[in-house]
Amino acid sequence: MASFFQQRSHWPSWLPNELDWLSKQIRPLLHWHLASFFCITAGSLLALLTPLVLKWVIDRLIPQKRPGLLLLAAGLIFLGYQSRMALTGLGSYLMLTAAQKLTLSLRMNLLQRLDSLSAEYYEDTSVGSIMYPLKEPIEEVSYFGSDLLPTVLRMFLTASFTLVTMFLLSPVLTLTVLPLIPVFLIVRYQFRRRLVAHADTVQSSRLAWSTFLEEHLSSVIPIQLLGQQKRQERMAFCLLAREIRSQQKLFITSISFTVWGSAAVVLAMSAVIGYGGDMVLSGVLSIGGLVAFYGLVTQLFDPLSGVADLYARTQKIFASVRQLKSALELRPSVTNVATAVGLSGEHPPQIEFVEVGFGYRRQKQMLHIPSLHISAGEQIAIVGDNGAGKSTLAKLIARFYDPDSGSISIGNVDIRNIQVEELRHYVCYLPRDPVLFNGTLSFNLRFVRPSAQEGELEEAIGTVGLSQFVAALPDGLRQRIGPGGCQLSGGERQRVAIARAILQRPRILILDEATSCLDPSSERLVLDHIRSGSTAATLIVISHRPSTLFTFDRLLVVSHGKIVEDGHPQSLRFAANPPSTRSSYTAPAIDGRLRGASL
């Protein structure tokens, strides 16, 4: 059996592809499933003991009046039943263990896949949609291994052993019952499409609810401030009602399946009583044989009464498999090439743009920079209207995305030829809203460098002006800051994030509005400390504050995806119309100093 799974190279077209995928996931855990299979097989064989002992009691012990053996018969029935329960339970436990290992493996594989995806996936996909495959679909697949597979296996083995025993008791009566089994299969075929459609609808409605709930719970306070609780509650009611309706449709279809499928069971039992009774009267079949045969027919069709539920659940599992396959097949748009190299101190942190063009899927040809050179160790500021392309330019340097055309080089190496992990250590991009974690200040500061010493932490928090703040905390650096740093102010969160970036020791540091929550004097103080303490690093600051921008020796002005001015702030036309006094920036005519060009 192991070689059957391990050596199979072609999956039969008449079997669902979802089973092919599940079989591949199960292969590493095959030894657990084989042990469970043997336990369940032995339990299914013991299920035949009770009808056969009853036949022996009715045909032999009672007519021959041998009460002494009745105790043995009772003991055999008790032993058979209890042994069957013990073996079945052991088999289920082994299958559950395999299912739990599969769940762990799937969750880790999916998490690793999600961790590898690029920025555009997370910008286009809600958190609820991202999280959903990690929860219910994997739980459904786990149910397949822990409950559904053992149940189906018990049903199959019990049915097979029962049919063989029935045929040995009475071939004629067995052939009378057998034609009724295809009736059930035909009914199943007729209901299959509806069950599949309803199962997919249940999954999509649950995904919609999960996405809404994630968004709602993360925005409760803004919703309250806008006074839109009732509107959100109406949306929640509609989504929940849709889920309930889809579950009801699935349930009704399953019940209809059960009703029509039970006709085969009723006909089979009627045939056994009618035709079997006539065989007893004719002397062809003993009373004990009839009782045993009736018990076997019940044992044969009894599992079929639950097939509708199992089949509906199977369709839900297959729908979950399809979702998991889709999630696991996602691929990042930013990847390492086979010849990717690392970066070292030999690569100066200089940046070069050559004929770079880039556009988002929703906004084509957003950025076009024919030429831009930022020297190693240079400290520059970038300014422009909202949507002008400032952050996009910075994100291209950190390789959030790959340019549609042209090239970006760092240390004379095209960033597409640099290992992504190396590039992210070499280049640190810090956005306006930094991410902090539910832990201590020390944990958040050491997130990038767990080996950082206490002295380094103190130096970093001193650079961003947090020393007095930390000293006033009851637990100092061991103070917990809550989920997302919710116990800190916006400015404190930004300071902690900047301190963490300093501890990373990047060769290129990009601050994209990363000091926007600080007052002007504090912002200037922090930037002065960073500039004086990071002379070997290239510093790029994106800001809207003139008080910040005019402290740099070089300023890039970005408008409509192009660099329209480049030079010392006081020498640019931008100086006469800073962002605090204008509503819209008008690009000057292109002069000899420009390093960018229009689209």
C-alpha positions in Angstrom: 0.0 0.0 0.0 2.9 2.3 0.8 4.4 1.8 -2.6 1.0 2.4 -4.2 1.0 6.0 -2.8 4.7 6.6 -3.1 5.2 5.4 -6.7 1.9 6.7 -8.2 2.8 9.1 -11.0 -0.5 9.4 -12.8 -3.8 10.2 -11.0 -6.8 8.6 -12.6 -9.0 11.3 -14.4 -12.2 9.8 -12.9 -11.0 10.6 -9.4 -11.3 14.2 -8.0 -8.0 16.2 -8.3 -8.6 17.2 -4.7 -7.9 13.6 -3.6 -4.7 13.7 -5.6 -3.5 16.8 -3.7 -4.6 15.2 -0.3 -2.7 12.0 -1.1 0.5 14.0 -1.7 0.1 15.7 1.6 -0.5 12.4 3.4 2.5 10.6 1.9 5.0 11.8 4.5 2.7 10.5 7.2 1.9 7.2 5.6 3.2 5.0 8.4 0.6 6.6 10.8 -2.2 6.0 8.3 -1.1 2.4 7.7 -1.1 1.6 11.4 -4.6 3.2 11.7 -5.7 1.2 8.6 -4.8 -2.1 10.2 -6.6 -1.2 13.5 -9.7 -0.1 11.6 -9.6 -3.3 9.4 -9.4 -5.5 12.5 -12.3 -3.6 14.0 -14.4 -4.0 10.9 -13.8 -7.7 10.9 -14.9 -7.9 14.5 -18.2 -6.2 13.5 -19.2 -9.5 11.7 -18.9 -11.4 15.0 -22.3 -10.4 16.5 -24.5 -11.5 13.5 -22.6 -14.8 13.2 -22.9 -15.5 16.9 -26.6 -14.8 16.8 -27.0 -17.3 13.9 -25.2 -19.9 16.0 -27.4 -19.2 19.0 -30.6 -19.4 17.1 -29.8 -22.4 14.8 -27.7 -24.5 17.3 -27.8 -23.5 20.9 -31.5 -22.9 21.3 -32.8 -25.9 19.4 -30.2 -28.2 21.1 -31.0 -26.6 24.5 -27.4 -26.0 25.4 -27.6 -23.2 28.0 -24.0 -23.7 29.0 -22.8 -22.3 25.7 -25.1 -19.3 25.9 -22.6 -17.7 28.4 -19.8 -18.3 25.8 -21.9 -16.7 23.1 -22.7 -13.7 25.3 -19.0 -13.4 26.1 -18.0 -13.5 22.4 -20.5 -10.8 21.6 -19.2 -8.6 24.5 -15.5 -9.3 23.6 -16.1 -8.7 19.9 -17.9 -5.4 20.6 -15.4 -4.1 23.1 -12.4 -5.2 21.0 -14.0 -3.5 18.0 -14.4 -0.3 20.0 -10.8 -0.4 21.3 -9.3 -1.0 17.9 -11.5 1.6 16.2 -10.5 4.1 18.9 -6.8 3.3 18.5 -7.1 3.7 14.8 -8.9 7.0 15.1 -6.2 8.2 17.6 -3.5 7.3 15.1 -5.3 9.0 12.3 -5.9 12.1 14.5 -2.1 12.3 15.3 -1.4 12.1 11.5 -4.0 14.8 10.9 -2.5 17.1 13.6 0.9 16.7 12.0 -0.6 17.5 8.6 -2.3 20.6 10.0 1.0 21.8 11.5 2.8 21.2 8.2 0.2 22.9 6.1 0.0 26.0 8.4 3.8 26.4 8.4 4.0 25.9 4.6 1.2 28.4 4.0 2.8 30.9 6.5 6.1 30.6 4.8 4.4 31.1 1.4 2.6 34.2 2.7 5.9 35.5 4.2 7.5 35.2 0.7 4.9 37.2 -1.2 5.6 40.7 -2.4 4.2 44.1 -1.4 1.6 44.2 -4.2 -0.2 41.1 -2.9 -0.6 42.6 0.5 -1.7 46.0 -0.9 -4.4 44.4 -3.0 -5.6 41.8 -0.5 -7.5 42.4 2.8 -6.1 40.9 6.0 -9.2 38.8 6.5 -8.8 37.2 3.1 -5.1 36.5 3.8 -5.8 35.0 7.2 -8.8 32.9 6.2 -6.9 29.9 4.5 -4.8 29.6 7.7 -7.9 28.9 9.7 -11.1 27.1 8.5 -9.8 25.5 5.3 -6.9 23.9 7.1 -9.3 22.8 9.9 -11.5 21.2 7.2 -8.5 19.4 5.8 -7.6 18.3 9.3 -11.1 16.9 9.7 -10.5 14.8 6.6 -7.6 13.1 8.2 -8.9 12.9 11.8 -12.6 12.0 11.2 -13.7 11.7 7.6 -11.0 9.4 6.3 -11.4 6.9 9.2 -15.2 7.0 8.9 -15.0 6.4 5.1 -12.5 3.6 5.6 -14.6 1.9 8.3 -17.7 2.2 6.0 -15.8 0.7 3.0 -14.3 -2.2 4.9 -17.5 -2.9 6.8 -19.5 -2.9 3.6 -16.9 -5.2 1.8 -16.7 -7.7 4.6 -20.4 -7.6 5.1 -21.1 -8.3 1.4 -18.8 -11.3 1.4 -20.4 -12.7 4.5 -23.9 -12.2 3.1 -22.9 -14.0 -0.1 -21.6 -16.9 2.0 -24.9 -17.1 4.0 -27.2 -16.8 1.0 -26.1 -16.0 -2.6 -29.6 -15.7 -3.8 -30.8 -13.3 -1.2 -27.6 -11.3 -1.6 -28.2 -11.0 -5.3 -31.7 -9.7 -4.5 -30.3 -6.9 -2.4 -27.3 -5.9 -4.6 -29.2 -4.2 -7.4 -30.5 -1.7 -4.8 -26.9 -0.4 -4.2 -26.7 1.3 -7.6 -29.9 3.1 -6.8 -28.1 4.9 -4.1 -25.2 5.7 -6.4 -27.5 7.1 -9.0 -29.2 9.3 -6.4 -25.7 10.5 -5.2 -24.8 11.4 -8.8 -27.9 13.4 -9.3 -27.3 15.5 -6.1 -23.5 15.8 -6.5 -23.5 19.1 -8.6 -25.9 20.8 -6.2 -23.9 19.7 -3.2 -20.6 21.0 -4.7 -22.2 24.3 -5.6 -23.7 24.8 -2.1 -20.4 23.8 -0.4 -18.5 26.4 -2.5 -21.2 29.0 -1.6 -20.8 28.2 2.1 -17.0 28.7 1.8 -17.3 32.1 -0.1 -19.9 33.4 2.4 -17.6 32.5 5.3 -14.7 34.2 3.6 -16.8 37.4 3.1 -17.8 37.3 6.8 -14.2 36.8 8.0 -12.9 39.6 5.8 -15.6 42.0 7.0 -15.1 41.0 10.7 -11.3 41.6 10.4 -11.8 45.0 8.9 -14.6 46.0 11.3 -12.9 45.0 14.5 -9.7 46.8 13.5 -11.7 50.0 12.9 -14.3 50.1 15.7 -13.1 53.4 17.2 -13.2 55.3 13.8 -16.6 53.7 13.1 -17.9 55.0 16.5 -16.5 58.5 15.8 -18.3 58.5 12.4 -21.5 57.2 14.0 -21.8 54.3 11.6 -22.3 51.4 14.0 -25.8 50.7 12.8 -24.7 50.7 9.2 -21.9 48.2 9.9 -24.3 46.1 12.0 -26.7 45.9 9.0 -23.8 44.8 6.8 -22.8 42.2 9.4 -26.4 41.0 9.5 -26.6 40.7 5.7 -23.3 38.7 5.6 -24.3 36.4 8.4 -27.8 35.9 6.9 -26.1 35.0 3.6 -23.9 32.5 5.3 -27.0 31.0 7.1 -28.9 30.8 3.9 -26.1 29.0 2.1 -25.8 26.5 5.0 -29.5 25.9 5.0 -29.4 25.2 1.2 -26.6 22.8 1.8 -28.5 21.1 4.6 -31.7 20.9 2.7 -29.9 19.3 -0.3 -28.3 16.9 2.1 -31.6 16.0 3.7 -33.2 15.5 0.2 -30.2 13.2 -0.6 -30.9 11.2 2.6 -34.6 10.9 1.9 -34.1 9.6 -1.6 -31.2 7.5 -0.7 -33.0 5.8 2.2 -35.5 4.3 -0.3 -32.7 1.8 -1.2 -32.4 0.9 2.5 -36.1 0.4 3.0 -36.4 -1.7 -0.2 -33.5 -3.9 0.8 -34.9 -4.6 4.3 -38.4 -5.3 2.8 -36.8 -7.7 0.3 -35.0 -9.5 3.1 -38.1 -9.9 5.3 -40.4 -10.8 2.3 -38.2 -13.0 0.2 -36.0 -14.2 3.1 -39.1 -15.2 5.1 -40.3 -17.2 2.1 -37.0 -19.0 1.9 -37.3 -19.9 5.6 -40.8 -21.3 5.0 -39.4 -23.3 2.1 -36.6 -24.7 4.2 -33.9 -23.1 2.1 -32.8 -20.7 4.8 -32.7 -21.2 8.6 -34.3 -18.7 11.0 -30.9 -17.9 12.4 -29.6 -17.3 8.9 -32.5 -14.9 8.3 -31.8 -13.0 11.5 -28.1 -12.9 10.7 -28.7 -11.8 7.2 -31.1 -9.1 8.3 -28.5 -7.8 10.7 -25.9 -7.8 8.0 -28.2 -5.9 5.7 -28.7 -3.3 8.4 -25.0 -3.2 9.0 -24.5 -2.7 5.2 -27.0 0.1 4.7 -26.7 1.8 8.1 -23.5 3.6 7.2 -25.2 4.7 3.9 -27.7 6.7 5.9 -24.9 9.0 6.9 -23.2 9.1 3.5 -25.1 12.3 2.6 -23.6 14.2 5.5 -20.2 12.7 4.7 -20.5 13.6 1.0 -21.6 17.1 1.8 -18.7 17.4 4.3 -16.4 16.0 1.6 -17.4 18.7 -0.8 -16.7 21.4 1.9 -13.3 19.8 2.4 -12.7 19.8 -1.4 -13.6 23.5 -1.5 -11.1 24.1 1.3 -8.5 22.1 -0.6 -9.1 24.3 -3.7 -8.6 27.4 -1.5 -5.4 26.0 0.1 -4.0 25.0 -3.3 -4.7 28.5 -4.6 -3.0 30.1 -1.6 0.0 27.7 -1.8 0.4 28.3 -5.5 0.8 32.1 -5.0 4.2 33.3 -6.1 6.1 36.5 -5.1 6.7 39.0 -7.9 10.0 39.9 -6.4 12.3 36.8 -6.3 15.9 35.8 -6.2 17.5 35.0 -9.5 19.8 31.9 -9.6 22.9 34.1 -9.8 21.9 36.5 -7.0 24.8 37.7 -4.9 25.2 39.2 -1.5 26.4 42.6 -0.5 29.4 43.5 1.7 31.4 46.5 2.8 33.0 46.4 -0.7 29.8 47.6 -2.2 29.5 51.4 -1.5 25.9 52.5 -0.7 25.5 54.5 -3.9 22.3 54.3 -5.9 21.9 54.6 -9.7 18.7 54.8 -11.7 18.9 54.2 -15.4 15.8 54.7 -17.6 13.5 53.4 -14.8 9.8 53.1 -15.6 7.2 51.8 -13.2 3.5 51.6 -12.8 1.0 49.9 -10.5 -1.7 47.6 -11.9 -4.2 50.3 -11.1 -2.0 53.2 -12.3 0.2 52.4 -15.3 3.3 54.4 -16.1 3.3 56.2 -12.8 7.1 56.8 -12.5 9.7 57.5 -15.1 13.3 58.4 -14.1 15.8 58.3 -17.0 18.8 59.1 -14.7 19.4 59.6 -11.0 22.6 59.2 -9.1 22.8 59.3 -5.2 26.4 59.0 -4.0 27.5 56.8 -1.2 27.0 58.5 2.2 24.9 61.3 0.6 22.0 62.7 2.6 19.1 64.0 0.6 15.5 64.9 1.0 12.6 64.2 -1.4 9.4 66.3 -1.6 6.3 66.4 -3.7 2.6 66.4 -3.7 0.6 63.4 -2.5 0.7 60.7 -5.2 3.6 62.3 -7.0 5.7 59.1 -6.7 8.0 59.9 -3.7 7.2 56.7 -1.8 7.2 54.7 -5.0 10.7 55.8 -5.8 11.8 54.9 -2.3 10.1 51.5 -2.4 11.8 50.7 -5.7 15.2 51.2 -4.0 14.1 48.7 -1.2 12.8 46.5 -4.0 9.2 46.3 -2.8 8.6 46.1 -6.6 10.7 45.5 -9.7 10.7 48.3 -12.3 8.8 47.7 -15.5 11.8 49.0 -17.5 15.3 50.2 -16.8 17.5 49.3 -13.9 18.3 50.3 -10.3 21.8 49.6 -9.0 23.2 49.7 -5.5 27.0 49.5 -5.1 27.2 49.1 -8.9 25.1 45.9 -8.7 21.6 45.7 -10.2 19.3 45.1 -7.3 17.6 42.3 -9.2 20.9 40.4 -8.9 21.2 40.9 -5.2 19.7 38.4 -2.8 16.5 39.8 -1.4 17.4 39.0 2.2 20.7 40.7 1.8 19.2 43.7 0.2 16.7 44.1 3.1 19.5 44.2 5.6 21.5 46.6 3.5 18.5 48.9 2.8 16.1 49.9 5.6 12.8 51.5 4.5 10.8 53.0 7.3 7.2 54.1 6.6 5.0 56.7 8.3 3.1 54.1 10.3 5.7 51.7 11.7 4.8 48.2 12.8 5.4 47.3 16.5 4.7 44.1 18.2 2.9 43.0 21.4 5.9 42.7 23.6 8.4 44.7 25.5 10.4 47.7 24.3 13.5 45.6 24.3 11.8 42.9 22.2 10.8 45.4 19.6 14.2 47.1 19.5 16.0 43.8 19.2 13.5 42.5 16.5 16.1 42.8 13.8 19.2 42.2 15.9 18.4 39.8 18.8 22.1 39.9 19.8 22.1 43.7 20.4 23.6 44.6 23.8 22.0 46.8 26.5 24.5 49.5 25.7 23.5 49.5 22.1 19.8 49.8 23.0 20.5 52.7 25.2 22.6 54.4 22.5 19.8 53.9 20.0 17.1 55.3 22.2 19.3 58.2 23.1 19.7 59.0 19.4 15.9 59.3 19.0 15.4 61.2 22.2 13.7 58.4 24.2 16.1 58.1 27.1 14.0 60.2 29.6 10.8 58.5 28.5 12.3 55.0 29.0 13.8 56.0 32.4 10.4 57.1 33.6 8.7 53.7 32.7 8.2 51.3 35.7 10.0 48.5 33.9 12.2 50.5 31.6 13.2 48.6 28.4 11.2 45.6 29.7 7.9 47.6 29.7 5.2 46.0 27.6 3.8 48.4 25.0 0.6 46.5 23.9 -0.6 45.2 20.5 0.9 47.3 17.8 2.5 49.6 20.4 -1.0 50.9 21.3 0.3 52.1 24.7 2.6 54.6 23.0 1.8 57.8 21.3 2.3 58.2 17.5 5.5 60.1 18.0 6.8 57.5 20.5 6.0 54.7 18.1 7.9 56.4 15.3 10.9 57.0 17.6 11.0 53.3 18.7 10.9 52.3 15.0 13.7 54.7 14.1 15.8 53.3 17.0 15.2 49.8 15.7 16.3 50.9 12.3 19.5 52.3 13.7 20.2 49.0 15.5 19.9 47.3 12.1 22.9 49.3 10.9 21.7 49.6 7.3 24.0 51.1 4.7 21.0 52.9 3.2 18.3 54.4 5.4 15.0 55.6 4.0 12.7 57.6 6.2 9.3 57.9 4.4 7.4 60.5 6.6 8.8 58.4 9.5 9.1 61.5 11.7 5.7 63.1 10.7 4.3 62.6 14.3 7.1 64.5 15.9 7.0 68.2 16.5 9.4 70.2 14.2 12.1 70.7 16.9 12.1 67.1 17.9 12.1 65.9 14.3 15.1 68.1 13.5 17.0 66.9 16.6 16.4 63.2 15.7 17.5 63.8 12.1 20.6 65.7 13.2 21.5 62.8 15.5 21.0 60.2 12.7 23.0 62.3 10.2 25.9 62.8 12.5 25.9 59.2 13.7 25.5 57.6 10.3 28.1 59.3 8.1 28.9 56.1 6.3 25.3 55.4 5.4 23.2 56.9 2.6 20.2 58.8 4.1 17.0 59.5 2.2 14.2 61.5 3.9 10.8 62.1 2.5 9.0 64.9 4.3 6.5 67.8 3.7 8.0 70.1 6.4 10.2 73.0 5.0 12.0 73.1 8.3 13.2 69.6 7.6 13.8 69.9 3.9 15.9 73.0 4.0 18.4 71.4 6.4 19.6 69.1 3.6 22.2 70.0 1.0 20.3 68.2 -1.8 16.6 68.2 -2.5 14.7 66.2 -5.1 11.3 67.6 -6.1 9.0 64.9 -7.6 5.8 65.8 -9.5 3.6 63.5 -11.6 6.1 60.7 -11.6 9.2 62.7 -12.6 12.0 64.5 -10.9 11.4 68.2 -11.8 14.1 69.8 -9.6 17.3 68.5 -8.2 19.9 70.6 -6.2 20.4 72.7 -3.1 17.0 73.8 -1.6 17.9 77.5 -1.7 18.9 77.4 -5.3 15.6 75.7 -6.5 12.3 77.3 -7.5 10.8 75.1 -4.9 12.3 77.4 -2.2 10.0 80.2 -3.3 6.9 78.0 -3.1 7.4 75.6 -0.2 4.7 73.0 0.6 3.4 74.8 3.6 2.3 77.8 1.5 1.0 76.1 -1.6 -1.9 73.9 -2.5 -0.4 72.4 -5.6 3.1 72.3 -6.9 3.7 73.5 -10.5 6.7 72.0 -12.1 9.2 74.5 -13.6 10.7 74.2 -17.0 13.4 71.5 -17.2 16.9 73.0 -16.9 20.3 71.6 -16.9 20.3 70.5 -13.3 17.5 68.0 -13.7 18.3 64.3 -13.6 14.7 63.2 -14.2 12.4 63.4 -17.2 8.7 63.4 -17.8 6.6 60.4 -18.7 
